[in-house]
Amino acid sequence: MASFPAIFLTLVFLISLTLPPAHPCTIGVRYISNLLETQDRERAPPPVQIAAARGVLRRLIPSHFSSFDFQIVSKEQCAGASCFIIRNHPSFRRRGDPEILINGATGVDILAGLHWYLKNQCGSHISWDKTGGAQLFSVPRAGMLPRVRDSGVLVQRPIPWSYYQNAVTSSCKLLIPNCNDDSLAWWDWKRWEKEIDWMALQGINLPLAFTGQEAIWQKVFQKFNISRTDLDDFFGGPAFLAWSRMGNLHGWGGPLPQSWLDQQLLLQKKILRRMYALGMTPVLPAFSGNIPAALKNRFPSAKITRLGNWFTVESDPRWCCTYLLDATDPLFVEIGGAFIEQQLQEYGKTSHIYNCLGGALEKGISIFSVLRLLSLSRNLNCLMPDRFRNPSFENETKSFDTFDENTPPVDDPEYISSLGAAIFRGMQSGDNNAIWLMQGWLFSYDPFWRPQQMKALLHSVPVGKLVVLDLYAEVKPIWSTSEQFYGVPYIWKVGVGMSMEGIEQNPIVYDLMSEMAFRHNKVDVKAWIDLYPSRRYGRSVPSVQDAWNILYHTIYNCTDGANDKNRDVIVAFPDVDPLFISILQDKYSYYEKQVSRGSVLKETTESFEQPHLWYSTSEVIRALELFLESGDELSGSSTYRYDLVDLTRQALAKYANQLFLQVIEAYQSNDVHGVTHHSQKFLDLVEDFDTLLACHDGFLLGPWLESAKHLAQDEEQAKQFEWNARTQITMWFDNSDVEPSLLRDYGNKYWSGLLRDYYRPRAGIYFKFLIKSLEEGNGFPLKDWRREWIKLTNDWQSSRNVYPVKGAGDALNTSRWLFNKYLQSPDIQSLNEAAVKHVI
C-alpha cells in the first residue's frame, strides 16, 4: 500500500490522469523517427518474438497455452503505430483449439494484449510473487474463454516507449526506505526471467539493463593499462554497485570476486537475449567519467578531478573521494567509445539507447544520475529525503547524466554546451546511432539551471539524439516551465515510464501505471479502483471494496509534494538527545488521548527526520477494519493476505510513532515510570509486529540474505555477500565507534527477523539510557548510546544466523489480534486534518 513503508517512491493517485496534448507527442516522435525505424529493422524476427511470447504464456498460465494464438503484424496494420489487436480466433471449434488471436507489432505488444484480455475480459490480476502473485482463478477454463466483440479490439500506444527501472534499483531492488523487496544484485536467471515476463505483460519496452557492466569495465580498463588489482578498490560490493557506478564511493563492500564478474556478465547476456527476443529496447550503460584512481597515474596529463567526500564519517579515502575524468579531455571520448564497443562485442547488438551514472563533467556536473522517471500519468510521487538525494542514477538507452546532482563549475553557456557535446561524442564514437537518455532531475532542484544554461546543455546534442526523462514531473514538471525542454524530446512526449528505486510493493500503483502506455484519454480513477479489488482477489466483496475507496482518498492521495514520507520511528530510529525533540502543544494528534492533546515531533537537528503524515489515520484504521471483516471470505487469497499484512503494518507503524512520542514526553517530564511503561509498550509492539510480518513471504528477511549467499562460490564469498546484504539495510556506510553512518537506515525494511533482532534491541538501548539518565539525574549520554548501538549494528552485520524464507502463521488471525490489542481503543481519535502535515 502506498505510503506503506514499502516504497521510497510513494505513489499518488489523482482524481484523473491525463496525457499531454497529442500534438507535442507527435512532434517528439518525429524527432526520434529515424531511431524507431532503425530499431524496427533490427528487431528480432517475428518467429523469435512469437516463440518468446509463447514462453511467457506457458509460464503464466500453462493450462491455457493452446487457447491463445499470437501473430506479429506491421505498424501499418496497427494504423501506423505500435498496438495490439485482440480477435476471436476464426478456427475455434472445440476445446483444445485456439480461442483468442492476439496480434501485435512486437512480442511485448502481444503480451500487453494478453494482459489486457485477462484483466478486462476475465477479471484477473498480475503482480509480483512477493506481493501475492497472479490472481488467475477468475479465468474460465480452456474452451470457455469469453469472446470479444466481432470487430475485435485494437489498442494503440499513444507514444512509442514505456520505460522501467532506476539505476539504484540494481543494488536495492528497492533500496528505498521501507521497501519490502530484495535487490536485483542478488537475482539469478530464474528471478530475472520472472521480472522480464512481468515487464512484457505490463507493456514495458524500454527497460534499464545495467547488469554485468563491471566485467565490461574490467576489459575496457585493461586496454588502458589498468590491472585487475587496480580495480579491487574501484568497484563497490554487490549491494553497493549502484553508488560505485555513480562515483559516490569506491571499494565499499568489495572487492568483487572474479567469479562474480564472470557470473554477472553471463547473466546480462541472458537478460539481453530475452529482452531482444521479446522486441524490447534495453537501455545500456555509457561512460560518465567515473574512473579508477590508477588511471590518474597512467595518464598524468589528463584532466582528472578528485571529488569530495560523499557521506563517509571522516572523509575516509578507502571509500570516498572518487576520480572524475573531464568530458573535454580527449581520453574521455576514447574510453567512452571503447566501453560501448566492448558491449557490442560481448552482446552482439545494441538498441542504441544509453544512460550513464555519475558525472562526466568536471566536479559537479554529474556524479549522480538520478533516473526517477515518473512520467505521463502523474500517479507516482518520488519521495527521497533531501539528505539522500545524491545516491541515484540512470538507465540504459545510451544515456548519460553527468550533470545530475552536481553543478557545473562555471555557468557560461558555451562551456556547458562543450561539455554536453563531449559527452555525446563519447557515446557516438562507439555507436553512430547512439541516443543519450538524460535524466531531467537536475533541472528540478538546482537553481543553477536557468533557461540559458538549460538550453546550452539540451541543444549541445543534435535534435533527436537526446531524450530527457522528466523524473519529478508528478510533483514539479519541468516540461511545462521550459517550453517543453526547449524542443528536445522527453518522457512524456515520446514515452511514459516508472523509475522507482524499489519494486515488489504497492501493486495497485504499477497495475494502473502500466496501463498509461496504452491510454489515450483521462482515467476515471474512482471507477478503476472500484474494479480493482475483485480483480486482485478473484471475487467481489463489498466491504473490501469500501476499504479500497478509503485508501484511495487517504494513503493513495498524497498531493502535497513533500519528500520522504516513510521514515517511521521503528525503522529509522532517532539518533538525537531527547531534549532536542520538541513536544508542541495546541495541535491535535491522531491518537489524541494517549499523548497530551496534539503532541507533535518537530525536527530540530539533522539527526532526526520526522515521519510525514498526509492522511487521517482513523480513516485508515477503518479501512483495516473493513479488510478484516472481509477476511473469512478472502483469506484463501495470497493477494488478500499480502494486502492485509501491509495495511496492518502501516497502521501499527503510525501507532508506534505515537508510542515513541509518549516516551519522549514522559522523559521531558522527568517521569521515570512513564518512560519505563511506554518504552516497554513500544518494545512489545515491535515484537508483535515481527510476528505479523512473519505471516507472509513478502515481509521476510530470510530471502534477502539467502539470495545473497546463493550467488557465492565459496564460504568466504558467502560471508562477504551476506555482510553486504546486512549492511545495506542497517548502517549502510562506514562508521566509527561513536559516529554512526550518515546513511544509516537509508535502506530500512519492515522485515520479520530484522525487527526482532535489530530494530527492537536498538530501541531498547536508547530507552535504557533514557531511564538511566532520569534515575541518575544526568543528561542523556548520547555518546554511550551511540557506542552501544553501533556495536550492536556491527555485530549484527557480521553475524551469520539463518532466518526463515517461508512465511509462517495465520495472517488473518494475527492481524485481528493486533487490531484488537492496539488499534481498537476508544482513546484513538481522529486527526485534525489541519494539522496532518505536521504530525508523525
N, C-alpha and C positions, 0 to 999 in steps of 0.2 A: 504494500500500500504506500501511497505517496509519501508523505514526509517520513513515513516509517523509515527509521534509520536504515532502511535498506537501500537508500540511494544517496548519492552525493549530489546527484543531479535530480533535484526534486521537480516533479512534473506538475504542470499547471494545466488544468482543463478550463478553457474559457467557454462562454455560452455558445459561441460559434467559432469555427476555424475557417479561415478564408485564405484563398490564394491571391497573390498579387495579380494585377491586371494581365490579361492574356498577351497583349501587345509586347510589353517588355520581355516576356518569356520568349516570344517568337524571335525578337532581336537577339537575345542571348544565345539561343540555339543556332541562329545563323552564323554567329561568330565562331562557334566550335563545329560547324557542319563538316569541315574537312576532316577533323579528327574522328567524328562519328562515322563518316564514310570509310575511313581507314580501319576503324575498329570492326565495322560490319564486314569488310573484306577479309580481315584477318581472324574473324571469329571461327570457332571450331565448326567442322562440317555438320549439317543437320543430323545425320545418323549418330554422331558422337553426342550431341546435345540431347537428343531424344533418349539415348541409352542412359545418359547421366540422370535425366529427369525421371525415367522409369525406376532407376535405382533408388531415388528419393521416395517415390511412391511405394516401392516394396518395403522399405524400412519404416515408412509411416503407417501404412495400413495394408499389410500383406494380404488380408482376406479379400481385398478389392483390387488386387493387382490386374486382373483381367477385365475389370469393369470400366477402365478408362483407356482411351486411345489418345496418343499425342502426335501432333504434327507441327513442324516448323513452317511458317509462312513468311512471305516477304512483307516489308513495311507497306508496300502498295496495297496488299490485301487487308492491311490494317488502316487504310485510309491515310497513309503517309507517315505514320508514327509507330512506335513500339506499342504492342497491345496483346491482349489475349481474347480469344473468341471461344465461347462455350456453346456447343450444339448437342442435340440429341443424336446419338450415333445412328446413321441410316441402316446399318446392318444388324442392329439388335433385334433378335427374335426370341431368344430363350436365355435362361440363366447360364452364365459362362461366356456369353457374347459380350463384347464391349458395349456399354450403355451410353457413355458420355464421351464425346470427342472434344478435346481441348487443343486449339491451335494457338501458337504464339510466335512472336518474332524471334525469341530466344528460349533456351531451356528455362531460364529464370522466369520469363513471362508466362510460360506454360504452367510452371509450378505456382506462380502467383494466382493464375486462373484456377488451379486445383484448390488452393486455399480459399479463394473466393467462393467456389462452389460448395465446399464442405462447410464453410461458415454460414453462407446465406441460404443455401438450399437444404442443408442437413442439420443446421444448428450446432455445429461442432466448434471446438476451440483448440488452438495450438499454442503452447508455451514451453518454456524450458522444463526439463525434468525436475530441477530443484524447486521450481515454483508450482509443482503439481503435475507437470507433463501435459500431454494432449488429452482432450476430452473427445473421444470418438464414439462413445456408446450411443450417441444420438443418430449416428449414420445408419440408415436402413441396411439390411443385409444385401449382399450381392444379388443382382437380379431384380431388386425392388427400389433402386435409386430414383429419387424424384426427377422428373423431366423438367427441362427449361422450356421457355416459350418456343414456338415452332420456328420463329425467325432467328433464334439464338441470342446470345448476349455478347456484345462487343464492348470491351473496356480499354480505352487508350491511356497511355501515360501522357499527362499534360506537359511534362518535361522529361528529358531523357534519362536522368540519373537519380538513383536512390542510394545515398551514401550511408555508411555504417562504420562505427567504432571510433576510438580515440587512442592515440599512441600510448597514453598512460594505461589504457585497458590491458595492454600487452604484459604489464607487470602486475596489475592488480585487478584482474578481471573484476574489476571494480574494487579498486583500492579506495573507493570513496568512503568517507567516514560512514560507518554503519552499513556498508554494503554487505549483503549476506551472500557472497558468492566467492568463488576461488579464482585464482589468477590464470590468465592464458599462459603464463610462464610454465605452469605445470601440466598443461594439456598434452595428451598423447594424440595419436591419429584418431582413435575411437571417439574421443571427445570433440576433436576438430571436425570430424565428419558430421557429427550431430549438429554442430554450430552452422556449418555450411548448408546443411539441409534446412535448418531453421531460417537462415538468411534467404535462401532461394524461395521458400514458401512465403516469406514476407515481401518478396519482390525486390530485394536488395541486389543491385547490380554493380555497385561501386564500393566494394569493401576494402578496408585497410588490410595490407598484407606485409607485416613487418618481421615475421618470424625468421630466425636464422641469419639475420644480417651480419652478426658478429663474425661468422665464418667467412662471409664475403669480405668484410673489412680486413680480416687477417690476411687473406690472399692479396688484397689490394696493397696494404701497407708493406707487405713483404717486397713488393715491387719497388718500394721507396726505401729499401734497406732497414725496415723496422722488423725486428725479430719477434718470434712468439713470446719470448721472455719480456721484451719491451712492452707487450700488450697485457701482461699479467695485472698490472695496476691501472690499466686504462678501462677495461670493461668492468662494469659492476657485476654483482652476483645476480643469479636468475630473477630474484624478486625485486631487483632494483635496476634492471636493464633500461627501463623507460627513461629514468633520470640520468643514467650514464650516457645514453644516446643523445640526450639534450644538453649534455655538458654541465649538468648541475653538480655531478660528483664523479669520482673515478675510484675504482678499486673496492668500494664498499660491498661486502658480501662475496667478493671474489677470492682468488682468481677463478675464471671459468675453466673447468677441465676440458681438454681437447675432445674428449668423448661427448661432452655437452655440445660443443660447437658442431661437431660432425652430425650428431643426432638431430639437432635443430635444423641444419641445412637440409637433411633428408626429409624432415617433416615439412619444411617450407615447399619443397618440390612437390610433395603430395598435395599440399594445400592449393598450390597454384594450378596443378594439373586438374584438380576437381573444379576449381573456380572457372578456369578457362573452358572446361568441358561443359559447364552449365551456361556458358555465354556471358559470364561476369567480366567486369573490367577491374581487376585488382589494382590497388594503388600501391606502388612500390616506394621504398625509401630513396632519398637522394642525399648528397653531401651538404652538410650545413656549416662546415668549417671546424667542427669539433675534432681535435687531433690529439694523439698521444704525446706525452712530454718529450719522448725520444726524437720526434720529428724536428723539434727546435734545434737539437744538437746536430742532426743530419743536414739541416738546411739553415745555417745560422743567419743568412741574409734575408730569409723570408720574413714577411710582415706577420709576426705572431704576437698575440697579446695574451697575457695571463689574466684570467678572470678573477674576480673577487670571491670571497667566502660565500658559500651557499649553505647556511644553516648548520655548519659544524659548530660545536661548542666553543672551541678555542682556535678556530682557523687551522685546523689540523691538516697539514699538507699531504697526509696519507690519503685523504678523501676529498679535499676541497681544491679550489683554485685551478680549474682545468685550463687548457690552452685553446685559443681560437685563431684560426688562420684567416687573415683579411681576405675578403672576397675579391679585392682588386689585385691581389698578388697572383702572378701567372701560375703559381703552384696550385692555387685553388681550382682553376679550370682543369688542370692536369689530373688532380686527384678526383675531382667530381666526375670527369669523363671516364676515368679508369674504373670507378665504382659502378657506374651504370653499365659499362662494357662487361665487367665481370659478372654482373647479374644476368646480362643477356647470354653470356657464355654458359653460365650454370643452369639457367632456367629455359633457355632455348627460344624465348619470346618475351615480349613486354606489351603492356596495354598502353604505354606511352604517357601515363599519368604518374607524377611523382610528388612525394611530400617529404620534407626534411625536418628533423627535430633539432632544436637547438639553434645556435647562431652562427651564421656565416658572415656576419657583418661586425666590423670592429666593435669591440666592447659591447655595447648594449644592443646593437641591432638584433640580436636574437639569440637567445641562448635557450629559450624555452619555446617550444612550439605548442600552443595550446589548441588542439583541434577539438573544439567543442562545438560541433555544428548542430544547432537545433534549428532546423530550417523549416520554412514553409508553414507548419501548422501552428506554431506558437503554443504548443501544448507542453513544452518542456521548459523547465526553469533550471538553468545550470547554476548550481549554487556551490561555489568554492570559497572557503574562508579567505579573506584578504591575505593573511599571512602565508597561505599556501598557494598563492596564485602562480608562483614560479614553476612548480612541478607540473608540467603539462606538455603535450605535444601533438603530433600530426598523423596524417595518413599517407597512403601510398600512391598516389597517382602522379608520380614525378612531381613532388611538391616540396617546396622549401618554405620555411617560415623563420627566417633569420631575424626578423625584427620583432617577433613576438616576445613580449615581456622584457624587452630591452630597448633602450632609446639610443638612436644613433649619436655619435659624438658631436656632430655639428648638424644644423638644420638647413644647410644650403641645399636647395632642391637639386642642383646639378650633382652634388656629391651623392645624395640619396639615389638619384637616378643611375649613377655609375655603379653603385653597389648592387642595385636590383638587376641591372643588365649583366653584371659579372656573375651573379648567382645563376641566372638563367643560362648563360654561356656554359657554365659548368655542366648543367643538365644536357644542353643541346649538343655539347661536344661528344656525348656518348649516345645520344639518340636525337636525330634531327627532327623527329616528330614529337619531341617532348612537350608536355604541358605541365606547368607549375601550378600545383594546387596549394594555395596560400591561405593560412588561417587569418581571418579578419579580426581576431580577438584584440590585437594590439590597438586597433583604431577605437575600441570601446572604452579603454581605461587610461590611455596615456595622452595628456593634452598636447604633447609634442606634435601629434599628427594632426596638424591644421590642414586646410584644403590644399595649399601649395605642396606641402610635404607628402600628403596622401597621393596627389596626382603624380608627383615625381616618381614615387615608388610604383604605383599602379600602371603608369604609362611607360615605365622603363623596359617593359616587355611588349612585344608586338601583340596587338589585339587578337584575342583568340588563343593566345599561348599562356594566358594566366586566368585562373578561376579562383575566386575568393570564397571562402567559407565564412558566412556571416554568423559566427558562433554564438553570439549572445543576443540574437535577433528577437527572441521571445520576450526579452526584457528591455534591451536597448538596441533596436535595429539601426544599423549604420547605413544600410542601403537607402533608407528614407531620408537621411540627412546629408547624403553625399552625392546627390544626383545619380543614384543607383551605381555607386562606386565609379563614378565618372566614366560610364560606358563600358566598364570591364565586366565580363560575365561573372555571375556569382550564384551561390546557392541562397536563395530561392529562384533565381532567374532560370538556371539551367538544371536545377536539381533540388531534391529535398533530402533530408537525412537526419540521422541520430548520431551524436558524438558524445555519448555519456562516458564517464570514466568507470562505470560499473554496470554490470548486467545481472541477469538472474534475480530480478526483483521487480515489483510493480508491473506485472504482466499486462494489466489493463492499459497502461500507457503505450507500451510497444505494440499492442494489438491495434489501438487506434492510430498511432503514429505511422505504422506501416501502410495503412490504407491511404495516407496522404499522397503516396506515389501514384495513385490511380484516381484521385479525387479531382473533379473539375469545379465543383460547387461547394457552397458552405455546408458544414456538417452540423446537423442538429444534434448536439452532444447529448442533450437530455434524452432524446429518443434513442440514441445509440446506447446510452447507459442502461436504459430500460430493457434492452435486449441482451445486454452483456451477461448478467447472472445466469440466465437459462442456457446460454451457450457455454459458459465456463463450467457450470456444474452439471449440465445434461438434463436439467429439468427446471420448471418454473415454480418457485416458491415465493409467494408474495412478501413474506417478512424479510427475506434476504434481499429482495429487490428494493424494498423500502430502505434497508440498511445501505445499499449502494447509492441510493439517491442522497442519503445524508452525507456519505463520504464524498460524493461529487461536489456538494456545496460547502464542504469543510476542508478536509485534508487535501483533496484534489482541486482546490480552488484558491491556490496561493497566487495572488496578483500584486503583492506589494513590492516585488523586485528585490527583496532583501536576500543577502547571501547566507550560506552556511546555516541551514535550518536543523541540522541533525546531530548536534553535539550535546547529547544528554549527559547528565552527570555520571551515570553508571559507567559509560564507555569513554567519557572524556573528562575524567575527574579533575577538579580544580587544583592547581599547584600554586596556592596563594595563602597568605596569612588570613585566617578567617575574619579578622577585624577589617580587612580591606573589601570584604563582600558586604555591600550596603543593603540594609533592610529598609526599604522605603515604605512609608505609610500613605494612606489616602488613595490606595489603588485596590482594586478587587482582585483577589487571587482566585484561581479556579477551583481550589479546594478550600473554600472561604473559611470554614470554622476550624480547620485544622492548623492554620497558620494565622497569626493576627491579621485582621482584615487587610488584604492587599499586600502582603509581604512580597517583595519582588527582588530578584537578584539583579544587581547592576554591575556591569563590568567596570572595574576600577583599575585594573592592571592588565598588561599584556598576557599575564599568566592565566587569565581566566576568560574564557569566551562563553558568554551566556547562551543557553539554548534559545531558540526563537520559536515563537508560537503565533499562529495566524488564524486559529480557528477555535471554536468553543469545544472544550474537552467534554463537557456534559453531553453535547450532541454526539460526539464520537463514542462515548460510553453507551449512549442509547443505541447507536449502530451496532456496537458489540453485543448488546443485549438482544437485538433482533437476530444477529448471527447465531447466537446461542439458542434462540427459540427455533431456529431452522435446523438445528443440529441433528435431531432424530431422523429427519428426512434426508439429510445430506452428508452425514458422517462417513458414508462409504466412498465419498468422492475425495480423491487426493488433492484436487484443486481447492475444494472447500476447506480441507484441513490445513493446507498451507495458508490460505487467507485468514482463517480463524486464528492460527498461531500468530500471524503477522499483526493482525488487528489487536489482539490481546497484548502483544508485545508493545505496540505503540501506546496503548492506554496506560500500561504499567510503567513505561518509561517516563511519561509525564508525571505520573503519581510519584515516582522515585525522585524526580526533581523537587517536588514539594516536600517530601520527607527530608531531603537534604537541607532545604530552607529551614525546616523546623529545628534541625540540629544546629545550624548556624545561629538562629535566633536565640536558642537556649544558651549557646556558648556566650553570645554577646550580653546575655542577661545574667551571666555567672551562675547558671543553673546546671550544676553537675548532674543532678538526677534527670533533668530534661535531655541533656546531651546523651547520657547513657541509655535512656529509654528510646529516644528517637533514632539514635545510631544503630542500636540493636534491631529495631524495626526495619531500618534500611537494609542491614545485612541479611536479615531473614528474607526480605523481599527479593534480594539478588539471588539467594539460594533457591527460592521458589521459582524465580524467573528462569533459572537454568533448567529446572525440571520441565517447565513449559517448552523451552526451545528444544529439549531432548526428544520431544514427541514427533519431530518431523525432520526428514533427511536434509531439508533445505536450511537448517539452522544449526548445523553441527561443525565443530572444529575439526573432528577427525578426518573428513575427506580432504580438507586443505593440506593437512600435514602428510597424510598418506600419499596423496598425489605428488607431493614434492619428493618424497623418498622413493616413489615408484620409478622416477627417472634416473636414479642414481645407479652407477655401475659397480660400486663397492661401498663398504661401510663408511669410509672416510667421506665420500661424496654424499651419502645419505645423511651423515651428521651435518655437513655444510649446508645442504639444501634445506634440511629441517630448521637449522638456525636461521636461514634466510626467511623461511615462511613464518617462523615465530616472531622474528624481529620486526618484519614489515607490519604486523598487526598490533604491535605493542610500542616499544620505544622508537622504532623505525630507523633512527640515525644514531650517531655517536653520542656518548655522554661521558662525564667524569663521575667520580664517586659522589659528588654533591651537586652536580649540574646536569639535569635531565636533558634529553634531546629536545631541540627546538621544534622537532616534528613529531613529538610523542602523540600517540593516538590519531595520527593522520589517517591511518588505515584501520581504525577501530571497527569491531564487528560485534553484533549480537549473536554470538555462537555459544551453544552449550559446551561446557568444558572451559571456555575462556572466561565466562562469568564466574564459574565456581572456583577456578584455580588461579585466576589472575585479578579480575576486577574486584571481586569480593575481598580477597586478602589486602589489596591495595587500599580500598576504602577503610578496612579495619585498622590499618596502620595509621591513617590520618585521624580517625576517630580516637584511637588510643592516645595520640599526642594531644588531642583536644582535651580529653578528660584529665590527662596528666598535667596539662597547663593550668587547668582550673584547680585541681587538687593541691598543686604546689604553689599556686599564686604567681606563676611566672608567665611571660609572654609565650606565644606559640613557637615551639622550636623548629622553625622552617627547615634549617639545615639537617637536623636529626630526622625529620620526616622524609626529606629527600634522600638522605643516605640510606635509610631502611627501604624506602620504596624502590630506589634504583637497584639495590642489591636483590630485592625480590624479582625485579624485572630481568636483570642479567642472569640470575639463576634459572628463571623460567625459560628464558630464551635458549639456554644451553641444555635444558633438561630433555629427556628422551621418552617420557611416559607416553603411553599409547591411549588414544581416545576412540570411542565408537564411531563407526562410519555408517551405521544404520540407526534410524530413529527408533525409540522405544517408549512406550507409554501411550495412553489414550488422550489424544489432543482435545477432544470434546469435553471429557470429564475433567481434565486438568484445567482447561480454560474456565469451565463452570466453577470449579473450586476456587480458582484465583479471583474470579469476578466476585464471588460471594465474600471472599476473605478481605479483598482490598478495595473494590470499586462500588459496592452496593450500599455503602454507608450513607445514611441520611444527611451526614455532615458535608457531603460533597455537593457543592452548589455550582450553579452556572457562572461562567466567567463573564465579567463585564466586558462587552465587545470593544468598548472604547479603550480598554487597557490591554487588549490582547497582545499587541505587538511589543509590549513592554515586559510581558511575563514569560517565565521559562516555558 
